[in-house]
Amino acid sequence: MKATKEQLIDFLERAVLIPVENHYQATDIIRRKIRGTRMRLKKKPGVRLA
């Protein structure tokens, strides 16, 4: 399966990051880590998500 970086980021947003972030038991630490993950994924031009 071939996917672009943008497609992988969109998938992670919909399938993982948003549901976890909005979970009723998610703590501030979890939300902070999710924000950090988003920043890292969107910043680095050569990110590999293998």
Protein Blocks (a to p, Z undefined) as FASTA:
>chain_A
ZZdfklmmmmmmmmmmmmmmmpmkbcfklmmmmmmmmmmmmmpmmbccZZ
